[in-house]
Amino acid sequence: MAQWKSVSQMLTHLTDETLSSLYPPNAFPIEVRYFLAEWIEGQRWDDFVLENVEQKIQAQALLDQTISMLQSIAQQSTNVVDKMKLMQISKNMTIFQQQPLQFGVMVRDILKEERVLLSTAVQPQFQQYPNGESSFANMQDLDHLVLKVLDVQDIRQKMQQLQADLNWDRENYESLQGAIQPNVLDPIEKQKLQTHIQQLEFNVKAMATKRFQLLQECVDCLDQCQTRLIGSLKAWRWDQHKATIGQPFDDNLNTLQTWCEQLLGVNGKLREELLLIGEPMPELKERLGKLLQVLIQSSLIVDKQPPQVIKTQSKFSTTVRYLLGEKVAPGKPVLLKVQIINEIQARNLGGVPNDNVGELINNTAILEHNTSSKSTCATFRNMSIKKIKRADRKGSESVTEEKFALLFSTEITITGCDTPYRIQMISHPVVVIVHGSQDNNALATIIWDCAFSEPDRVPFLVPERVPWRMMYSTLNSKFTSEVMTQHNLDQYNQHFLAQKIFDKPDFADDFSNILVSWAQFNKEVLSGRPFTFWQWFEGVMELTKKHLKEYWSEGLIFGFIGKQHLHLILKDRPNGTFLLRFSDSEIGGITIAYVSASENGGQKIQNIQPFTKRDLEIRCLGDRIRDISHITCLYPDFPKHDVFKKFYTEPQPPPVGDYIPVSLQTKIGTDANSDSPQTPANPGSPHSVGGFSNTNDQMDLDLEQLLQTMVD
């Protein structure tokens, strides 16, 4: 039974030819496998060999049991169709009575072929399905639907045969009634013929009723399966949207494409059945037509989204995929067009808007089928926005807060459908900028939209305020995905970030349910700073991604920590103990805080001027830590050479010739002054923090100026 359960879950992936080959309709139809699944898998079929005549008795016994069980199930069935079908099957199987070994070998081969199919086809498809167990339920629903359609087709064929028999008997009866000799037909035989005709008429009516009932059930089941499919397509787009903030996303569309194709096939077979029946069923015909239209229109997917921040005059690309591509009618190539729309147009999208709010270059592409990947896509390459027309802004709204989208549209004809269909799909929201300086603020708009928008929202509404726990989850997800690390922000980082965005440095309670606004995120500058929270956070993220990834991933950077907390954990540590924290006074900086001796013999916490991207491009963080003799032990008690040695740069070999070698070295405070007596330290200069001089030695600056002179 376990094998049949697995096989039944993949029936919809098999063609009609494969099913007929696997389960020969006139010898071992699929109904036998279905009704006797558990018993069949409990017998020893693998031992049968056609040449071994000694197995004939065993094969005969299994054949007799098969026929007997089918007849028993038929007699107990209350379903007229099943009863007639099983009786006919049991009758057909008597052809093996003279050669029962052929029956045994046939069942053996069928079971072997099932196992081959399971090993080569089913498992990969299962792995492609999203959402785990629900996918199996979807497959089972599809299998159930396909079996129902097979029942409808079978009933039609049975009815055609019954109707032919009925017509023949009626003609027979009428010809006998009109015979010249009155005693040609015996009264008893006449009564039998009349009764037989009445029974046939009853059977035809009963089957017609059953057929209509099954057709209704098929359309209902198709509707349910398609509703689930549409939900899965929406879930895929939603996960794609959330991927912008670092949420996991499987972009594989192959299973959804197979699902679309199967539902289209079922819809076509049901519409064909309505035509073959010949009876008017307007309600079912209308429902199938609407389901077909929705399926065709829902199968256009933006496979590769455009950049969500687009600079005018800059080239970009995007790809749309049509999941019913293999069903597109041959002939004229399908041309897709894309235009940019604003938020108001997106909300009132009933067709292609007449008013263009932007001019797109290279905004058409042909739908092309790739036979190897079985995907049908249109890729828009080298697109660019030449100009954009913006809406009137209200209050303090910035151009980087205005959202647009790309609208893809075309007219498509599907094989087996009489009329073409207009299909369209919009991209995720994008922000259009005209200068690179707007990029950071535009990205903030996208982050807020991706993180806090709701499914099926009105485009492109987002809440103005969200709980801090949601905000922090977004920051953590974005940080770890952007840096490409498994090391998350910890509870101390979280608390400090909350203190910073809410400007509550002394607040020690839980921030989780306090609402944070869009303005606090990226409109209002931080207290005492010329930048917003997002601008500061994004700068730290970029610095970590480009220069500090390994340090952060190995837990060597404490990260986001306030000065109060800093003094609390370092106050009792030995001199030279240090930790690495992100600067809260400038964008994209990391600083070293360490314990040193004070003038009165006590201790004090020193903060070295932050290293920026420019600093770390000249000399890496590991080498700078090695250079500074004042720091000896990473908090809480790790000798710095033990944990940072792997990051040290190997000394360069001496130059060839008579040149005196030079090297760069980071020095602070009086160490820097002792090497440059002509340049006394100035504690109040821009290169001094907490009484310490700039960590970048003057040699660093001289070298950079020299290199620039050489370039010039």
C-alpha positions in Angstrom: 0.0 0.0 0.0 2.9 2.3 0.7 4.2 2.1 -2.8 0.8 2.8 -4.3 0.4 5.8 -2.0 3.6 7.3 -3.4 2.7 6.4 -6.9 -0.7 8.0 -6.7 0.9 11.3 -5.6 2.7 11.5 -8.9 -0.1 10.5 -11.3 -0.7 14.0 -12.5 2.9 14.2 -13.7 2.4 11.3 -16.1 1.1 11.6 -19.6 -1.9 9.6 -20.9 0.5 7.5 -22.9 2.6 6.7 -19.9 -0.4 5.7 -17.8 -1.8 3.5 -20.6 1.6 1.8 -21.0 2.0 1.3 -17.2 -1.6 0.1 -16.6 -2.9 -1.6 -19.9 -6.6 -0.7 -20.1 -7.6 -4.1 -21.6 -5.4 -6.2 -19.3 -4.7 -4.5 -16.0 -6.4 -1.0 -15.8 -5.5 1.5 -13.1 -8.7 0.7 -11.3 -7.4 -2.8 -10.4 -4.3 -1.2 -8.9 -6.4 1.3 -7.0 -9.0 -1.1 -5.5 -6.6 -3.9 -4.7 -3.5 -1.8 -3.8 -2.9 -3.3 -0.3 -3.5 -6.9 -1.4 -1.4 -6.6 -4.5 1.6 -5.3 -2.5 1.3 -8.1 -0.1 1.9 -10.9 -2.7 5.2 -12.3 -4.1 5.1 -11.1 -7.7 8.9 -10.7 -8.1 9.5 -14.5 -8.2 7.5 -15.0 -11.4 9.4 -16.0 -14.5 7.6 -16.8 -17.8 9.7 -19.9 -18.5 9.1 -21.5 -15.1 6.0 -23.6 -15.7 6.1 -24.8 -12.1 4.8 -21.4 -11.0 1.6 -21.8 -13.1 -0.5 -23.0 -10.2 0.6 -20.1 -8.0 -0.1 -17.6 -10.7 -3.5 -19.2 -11.4 -4.4 -18.8 -7.7 -3.5 -15.1 -7.7 -5.4 -14.6 -10.9 -8.5 -16.3 -9.5 -8.2 -14.2 -6.3 -7.9 -11.0 -8.3 -11.0 -11.7 -10.3 -12.9 -12.9 -7.2 -12.0 -9.8 -5.2 -13.0 -7.4 -8.0 -16.4 -9.1 -8.3 -16.9 -8.9 -4.6 -16.1 -5.2 -4.5 -18.4 -4.7 -7.4 -21.3 -6.4 -5.7 -20.8 -4.4 -2.5 -20.5 -1.1 -4.3 -23.4 1.3 -4.2 -21.9 3.3 -7.1 -23.5 2.1 -10.4 -20.5 3.2 -12.4 -18.0 1.5 -10.2 -20.1 -1.7 -10.1 -20.3 -1.9 -13.9 -16.7 -0.9 -14.4 -15.4 -3.6 -12.0 -17.6 -6.3 -13.4 -16.4 -5.5 -16.9 -12.7 -5.5 -15.7 -13.1 -8.9 -14.0 -14.7 -10.3 -17.1 -11.8 -9.0 -19.3 -9.2 -10.5 -17.0 -10.5 -14.0 -17.8 -8.3 -13.8 -20.9 -5.4 -14.9 -18.7 -7.1 -18.1 -17.6 -5.2 -20.1 -20.3 -1.9 -18.4 -19.5 -1.8 -17.3 -15.8 2.0 -16.9 -15.8 1.6 -14.0 -18.2 -0.6 -12.4 -15.7 1.9 -12.9 -12.9 4.8 -11.5 -14.9 2.7 -8.5 -16.1 2.0 -7.5 -12.5 5.6 -8.1 -11.6 6.7 -5.7 -14.3 4.1 -3.1 -13.4 5.4 -3.0 -9.8 9.0 -2.8 -10.9 8.1 0.1 -13.3 6.4 1.9 -10.5 9.6 1.7 -8.4 11.7 3.1 -11.2 9.3 6.0 -11.6 9.4 6.7 -7.9 13.2 6.7 -7.8 13.8 8.8 -10.9 10.8 11.3 -11.0 8.9 11.6 -7.8 11.5 12.5 -5.3 13.0 15.5 -7.1 9.5 16.9 -7.7 8.7 16.5 -4.0 11.8 18.4 -3.1 10.9 21.2 -5.4 7.5 21.7 -3.7 7.4 24.6 -1.2 5.6 24.5 2.1 6.3 20.9 2.9 3.3 18.7 3.8 0.8 21.1 2.2 2.4 20.3 -1.1 1.7 16.7 -0.7 -1.9 17.6 0.0 -2.0 19.7 -3.2 -0.6 16.8 -5.2 -3.1 14.4 -3.7 -5.9 16.8 -4.6 -4.6 17.0 -8.2 -4.5 13.2 -8.4 -8.0 13.0 -7.0 -9.1 15.5 -9.6 -7.4 13.6 -12.5 -9.1 10.4 -11.4 -12.5 12.1 -11.3 -11.9 13.4 -14.9 -11.0 9.8 -15.9 -14.3 8.7 -14.4 -16.2 11.3 -16.4 -14.5 10.2 -19.6 -15.2 6.5 -18.7 -18.9 7.2 -18.0 -19.2 9.0 -21.3 -17.8 6.1 -23.2 -20.0 3.6 -21.2 -23.0 5.8 -22.0 -22.2 5.9 -25.6 -22.0 2.1 -25.7 -25.2 1.7 -23.6 -27.0 4.2 -25.9 -25.9 2.3 -28.9 -27.2 -1.0 -27.3 -30.4 0.8 -26.4 -30.9 2.1 -30.0 -30.2 -1.3 -31.4 -32.7 -3.0 -29.1 -35.4 -0.4 -29.8 -34.9 -0.8 -33.5 -35.1 -4.6 -33.0 -38.2 -4.3 -31.0 -39.9 -2.0 -33.4 -39.0 -4.2 -36.4 -40.5 -7.2 -34.6 -43.6 -5.2 -33.7 -44.1 -4.4 -37.3 -43.7 -8.0 -38.5 -46.3 -9.4 -40.9 -46.7 -12.6 -39.0 -48.3 -11.8 -35.6 -46.8 -14.8 -33.7 -43.2 -14.1 -34.7 -42.3 -12.9 -31.2 -43.1 -15.0 -28.3 -44.8 -12.9 -25.5 -42.3 -14.0 -22.9 -39.4 -13.0 -25.2 -41.2 -9.8 -26.0 -41.5 -9.0 -22.3 -37.9 -9.8 -21.7 -36.9 -7.5 -24.5 -39.1 -4.7 -23.1 -37.7 -5.2 -19.6 -34.2 -5.1 -21.1 -34.9 -1.9 -22.9 -36.3 -0.4 -19.7 -33.3 -1.5 -17.8 -31.0 0.1 -20.4 -33.0 3.3 -20.3 -32.8 3.3 -16.5 -29.0 2.7 -16.7 -28.5 5.5 -19.2 -30.5 8.0 -17.1 -28.7 6.9 -14.0 -25.3 7.3 -15.7 -26.4 10.7 -17.1 -27.2 11.8 -13.5 -23.9 10.4 -12.2 -22.1 12.1 -15.1 -23.6 15.5 -14.3 -22.8 15.0 -10.6 -19.2 14.1 -11.4 -18.8 17.0 -13.8 -20.0 19.4 -11.0 -17.6 17.7 -8.5 -14.7 18.0 -11.1 -15.4 21.7 -11.6 -15.6 22.3 -7.8 -12.4 20.4 -7.2 -10.7 22.3 -10.1 -11.8 25.5 -8.5 -10.3 24.5 -5.1 -7.0 23.3 -6.7 -6.7 26.5 -8.7 -7.5 28.7 -5.6 -4.6 26.9 -3.8 -2.4 27.5 -6.8 -3.2 31.2 -6.9 -2.4 31.3 -3.2 0.9 29.6 -3.8 1.8 32.0 -6.6 1.0 34.9 -4.3 3.1 33.3 -1.5 6.0 33.0 -3.9 5.8 36.7 -4.9 5.5 37.6 -1.2 8.6 35.6 -0.3 10.4 37.2 -3.2 9.4 40.6 -1.8 10.6 39.7 1.7 14.0 38.5 0.3 14.9 42.2 0.0 15.2 42.3 3.8 17.1 39.0 3.9 14.3 36.5 4.4 15.0 33.1 2.9 13.5 32.6 -0.6 13.4 29.6 -3.0 13.1 31.1 -6.4 12.4 27.8 -8.1 9.2 28.1 -10.2 9.3 24.6 -11.9 6.8 23.0 -9.6 4.3 25.9 -9.8 4.7 25.7 -13.6 3.9 22.0 -13.6 0.9 22.8 -11.4 -0.4 25.5 -13.8 0.1 23.2 -16.8 -1.8 20.3 -15.1 -4.8 22.6 -14.2 -4.9 23.9 -17.7 -5.0 20.3 -19.0 -7.8 19.4 -16.7 -9.8 22.5 -17.6 -9.3 21.6 -21.3 -10.5 18.0 -20.8 -13.6 19.1 -18.9 -14.5 21.7 -21.6 -14.0 18.9 -24.1 -16.4 16.7 -22.1 -19.0 19.4 -22.2 -18.8 19.5 -25.9 -18.9 15.8 -26.4 -21.9 15.4 -24.1 -23.8 17.7 -26.4 -26.2 18.8 -23.6 -26.3 22.5 -22.7 -24.7 23.1 -19.3 -24.2 26.9 -19.3 -23.4 27.2 -15.6 -20.5 24.7 -15.8 -19.3 26.1 -19.1 -19.2 29.6 -17.6 -17.4 28.5 -14.5 -14.7 26.7 -16.6 -14.3 29.8 -18.8 -13.7 32.0 -15.8 -11.3 29.6 -14.2 -9.4 29.4 -17.5 -9.2 33.2 -17.8 -7.9 33.5 -14.2 -5.3 30.8 -14.7 -4.0 32.2 -18.0 -3.8 35.7 -16.5 -2.2 34.6 -13.2 0.6 32.6 -14.9 2.7 35.7 -15.7 5.4 36.1 -13.1 8.2 38.7 -12.6 10.9 36.1 -12.2 13.8 38.6 -11.8 12.7 41.8 -10.3 14.1 45.1 -11.5 16.4 47.0 -9.0 14.1 48.5 -6.4 16.1 51.7 -6.5 16.6 52.9 -10.1 18.7 55.9 -11.1 17.5 57.7 -14.2 19.7 57.2 -17.3 21.2 54.1 -15.7 20.8 50.7 -17.4 19.1 47.8 -15.7 17.4 44.5 -16.6 14.4 42.4 -15.5 12.9 39.1 -16.5 9.3 37.9 -16.6 8.3 34.2 -17.0 5.1 32.7 -18.3 4.3 29.5 -16.6 2.1 28.3 -19.4 4.7 29.0 -22.0 4.7 25.5 -23.5 0.9 25.9 -24.2 1.2 29.2 -26.1 -0.3 28.8 -29.6 2.4 28.7 -32.3 2.6 31.5 -34.8 3.4 35.1 -34.3 5.9 35.7 -31.5 4.5 37.1 -28.2 5.8 40.6 -27.6 5.7 42.0 -24.0 5.8 45.7 -23.3 6.7 47.4 -20.0 5.8 50.8 -18.8 6.3 52.6 -15.5 3.3 53.5 -13.4 2.8 55.5 -10.2 1.1 54.5 -7.0 -2.3 55.9 -8.1 -2.2 54.0 -11.3 -1.2 50.8 -9.5 -4.3 51.2 -7.3 -6.7 51.6 -10.2 -5.2 49.0 -12.5 -7.9 47.6 -14.7 -5.9 47.7 -18.0 -3.0 49.5 -19.5 -2.9 53.1 -18.3 -3.0 55.7 -21.0 -1.0 58.3 -19.1 2.7 57.7 -19.1 4.5 58.9 -16.0 7.9 58.0 -17.3 9.8 57.3 -20.5 11.4 53.9 -20.6 14.1 53.0 -23.1 14.3 49.3 -24.5 10.9 48.5 -23.0 9.9 45.6 -25.2 11.0 41.9 -25.3 10.0 38.7 -27.0 8.7 35.7 -25.0 11.2 32.9 -25.7 11.1 29.2 -24.8 14.2 27.5 -23.4 13.8 23.7 -24.2 16.6 22.7 -21.7 15.1 24.5 -18.7 11.5 24.2 -20.0 11.0 27.9 -19.1 9.4 30.6 -21.2 10.8 34.0 -20.4 11.1 37.6 -21.8 14.2 39.4 -20.6 14.3 43.2 -20.8 18.0 44.1 -21.2 19.6 47.5 -21.1 16.4 49.3 -20.0 16.7 52.8 -18.6 14.3 55.5 -17.4 14.9 58.5 -19.5 12.7 60.8 -17.5 10.0 60.6 -14.8 7.0 62.6 -13.9 6.4 62.9 -10.2 3.2 63.5 -8.3 2.6 66.6 -6.2 4.3 66.0 -2.8 2.6 66.8 0.4 4.2 68.3 3.5 7.7 67.0 4.2 7.5 64.1 1.7 10.7 63.5 -0.2 11.1 62.3 -3.8 12.8 59.2 -2.3 9.6 58.3 -0.6 7.6 58.2 -3.9 6.9 54.6 -5.2 6.5 53.5 -8.7 6.3 50.0 -10.4 6.9 48.4 -13.7 3.8 47.1 -15.5 4.3 44.2 -17.9 1.6 43.4 -20.4 0.8 41.5 -23.6 -1.9 39.6 -25.5 -1.5 35.8 -25.6 -3.3 32.9 -27.2 -3.3 29.5 -25.6 -3.5 26.3 -27.7 -7.1 25.0 -27.5 -8.6 28.4 -26.7 -10.6 30.3 -29.3 -9.8 33.9 -28.2 -6.6 35.7 -27.1 -6.3 36.9 -23.5 -4.8 40.2 -22.2 -2.4 39.5 -19.4 -0.4 41.8 -17.2 1.7 41.8 -14.0 3.3 44.6 -12.0 6.7 44.5 -10.3 7.4 45.1 -6.7 7.5 48.9 -5.9 10.6 50.8 -7.0 12.0 54.2 -6.1 13.4 56.4 -8.9 16.3 58.7 -8.1 18.3 61.1 -10.2 21.5 61.2 -8.2 23.6 58.7 -6.2 23.3 60.8 -3.1 19.6 59.8 -2.9 20.4 56.1 -2.9 20.5 55.6 0.9 17.2 57.3 1.5 15.5 55.5 -1.4 16.7 52.2 0.0 15.2 53.1 3.4 11.8 53.5 1.6 12.2 50.1 0.1 13.3 48.4 3.3 10.3 49.8 5.2 8.0 48.7 2.4 9.4 45.2 2.2 9.4 44.7 5.9 6.0 46.1 7.0 3.6 45.8 4.0 0.8 43.4 4.3 -0.2 40.7 1.7 -2.9 41.8 -0.7 -2.5 45.4 0.3 -3.7 48.4 -1.6 -0.6 49.5 -3.6 1.6 50.6 -1.9 0.3 51.2 1.5 2.4 50.6 4.6 1.9 51.4 8.3 3.3 54.6 9.6 4.4 53.0 12.9 5.4 49.4 13.8 6.4 47.7 17.1 10.1 47.8 17.8 10.3 44.0 17.9 9.4 44.0 14.2 11.8 46.8 13.4 14.6 44.9 15.2 13.8 41.7 13.5 14.1 43.5 10.1 17.4 45.1 11.1 18.9 41.8 12.2 17.7 40.0 9.1 19.0 42.7 6.7 22.3 42.9 8.6 23.1 39.2 8.5 22.0 38.7 4.9 23.9 41.8 3.7 27.1 40.8 5.5 26.5 37.1 4.6 27.0 35.9 8.2 25.3 33.5 10.6 26.3 35.7 13.6 23.1 37.6 14.6 22.8 40.9 16.6 22.6 40.0 20.2 20.3 41.4 23.0 22.9 44.1 23.9 23.0 45.3 20.3 19.2 45.2 20.2 18.9 47.3 23.4 21.4 49.9 22.3 19.8 50.3 18.8 16.4 50.8 20.6 18.0 53.4 22.9 19.4 55.2 19.9 16.3 55.3 17.6 14.1 56.4 20.5 16.7 58.7 22.0 16.3 57.1 25.4 19.9 56.3 26.6 18.8 55.8 30.2 15.8 53.5 29.4 16.6 50.0 30.8 13.2 48.3 30.3 11.9 46.3 27.3 11.4 48.2 24.1 9.6 45.4 22.3 6.1 46.9 22.1 7.0 50.5 21.8 6.0 51.9 18.4 8.7 53.2 16.1 7.7 55.5 13.3 8.9 55.9 9.7 10.1 59.4 10.7 12.3 58.0 13.5 13.7 55.5 11.1 14.7 57.8 8.3 13.3 61.3 8.4 14.4 62.8 11.7 18.1 63.1 12.4 19.4 61.4 15.5 19.9 63.6 18.6 23.1 65.6 18.2 23.9 64.1 14.8 23.5 65.3 11.2 22.2 61.9 10.0 19.2 59.6 10.5 19.1 56.2 12.2 19.0 54.3 8.9 21.8 56.3 7.3 23.9 55.5 10.4 22.9 51.8 10.5 23.4 51.3 6.8 26.9 52.8 7.0 27.8 50.3 9.7 26.4 47.5 7.6 28.4 48.5 4.6 31.6 48.8 6.6 31.1 45.3 8.1 30.3 43.7 4.7 33.3 45.1 3.0 36.0 45.1 5.7 34.8 43.3 8.9 32.9 40.2 7.9 35.2 37.6 9.3 35.8 39.6 12.5 32.1 39.9 13.1 31.3 36.3 12.2 33.8 35.0 14.7 32.4 37.2 17.5 35.4 39.5 17.8 33.3 42.7 17.4 31.0 43.6 20.2 29.3 45.9 17.8 26.4 48.2 19.0 27.0 49.2 22.6 26.4 52.5 24.4 29.0 54.2 26.5 27.2 53.6 29.7 27.2 49.9 29.1 30.8 50.1 27.9 32.0 51.6 31.1 30.0 49.1 33.1 31.6 46.0 31.6 35.2 47.4 31.3 35.5 49.3 34.6 36.9 46.3 36.6 39.1 44.9 33.8 42.9 45.0 33.7 44.7 47.8 31.8 44.9 47.0 28.1 41.6 45.2 27.9 39.7 46.4 24.9 36.7 45.7 22.7 35.5 46.7 19.2 32.4 48.7 18.8 30.7 50.6 16.0 31.0 54.4 16.3 27.8 56.2 17.2 29.2 59.6 16.3 29.9 59.1 12.6 28.6 57.0 9.7 30.5 53.8 8.9 33.1 53.7 11.6 34.5 51.2 14.1 36.4 52.2 17.2 38.5 50.6 19.9 37.5 51.2 23.5 40.1 50.1 26.1 41.1 50.4 29.7 44.2 52.5 30.5 45.9 54.1 33.5 44.7 57.5 34.5 46.9 60.4 35.7 46.0 59.8 39.4 46.9 56.1 39.3 43.4 54.9 38.6 41.8 53.7 35.4 39.9 55.3 32.6 38.1 54.1 29.4 39.6 55.5 26.2 38.0 55.5 22.8 40.3 55.7 19.8 39.1 57.7 16.8 37.0 55.4 14.6 38.4 53.6 11.6 36.4 54.2 8.4 36.3 52.5 5.1 39.1 54.7 3.9 41.3 53.8 6.9 40.8 50.1 6.5 41.5 50.2 2.8 45.0 51.6 3.7 45.6 49.2 6.6 43.4 46.4 7.8 41.9 46.2 11.2 44.0 43.2 12.3 47.3 45.0 11.5 46.1 48.2 13.3 45.3 46.1 16.4 48.7 44.5 16.3 50.3 48.0 16.0 48.8 49.5 19.1 50.8 48.4 22.1 48.3 49.9 24.6 45.8 47.1 23.9 46.7 43.6 24.9 43.6 41.6 25.7 40.2 41.4 23.9 37.3 41.5 26.4 36.8 39.6 28.5 40.2 38.0 28.6 41.5 36.8 25.2 45.2 37.7 24.4 44.9 39.8 21.3 47.7 37.9 19.4 45.8 34.6 19.9 42.6 35.8 18.4 43.8 38.3 15.8 47.0 36.6 14.6 45.2 35.1 11.6 44.3 38.6 10.4 47.8 40.0 10.5 49.5 40.8 7.1 52.8 39.0 6.4 55.8 41.4 6.3 56.7 42.4 2.7 60.2 41.3 1.4 62.9 44.0 1.3 63.0 45.9 -2.0 65.7 45.2 -4.5 68.4 47.9 -4.8 69.7 50.6 -2.5 66.3 51.9 -1.3 65.6 52.1 2.4 62.4 50.1 3.1 59.4 51.9 4.7 56.3 50.6 6.4 53.0 51.8 7.7 52.2 51.6 11.3 49.3 52.7 13.5 50.3 54.8 16.5 48.2 56.7 19.0 48.7 59.6 21.5 52.2 60.2 22.8 53.6 57.3 20.7 52.7 59.2 17.5 54.2 62.4 19.0 57.5 60.8 20.0 58.2 59.9 16.3 57.2 63.4 15.1 58.7 65.9 17.6 58.2 68.7 15.1 54.5 68.0 15.2 53.4 68.3 18.8 50.1 66.6 19.8 47.1 68.7 19.9 44.4 67.2 22.1 41.8 69.5 20.7 42.5 68.8 17.0 40.2 66.8 14.8 42.6 63.9 15.1 42.2 63.6 18.8 39.5 61.7 20.8 39.6 61.6 24.5 43.2 62.9 24.6 44.5 60.5 21.9 45.7 61.5 18.5 44.3 60.1 15.3 45.1 56.4 14.9 46.1 57.0 11.3 49.8 57.9 11.4 50.8 61.0 9.4 52.7 58.5 7.1 49.3 57.2 6.0 48.2 60.6 4.9 51.5 61.4 3.2 51.4 58.1 1.4 47.9 58.7 0.1 48.8 62.2 -1.1 51.9 60.8 -2.8 49.9 58.1 -4.5 47.3 60.6 -5.7 50.1 62.9 -7.0 51.5 59.9 -9.0 48.0 59.2 -10.4 47.5 62.8 -11.4 
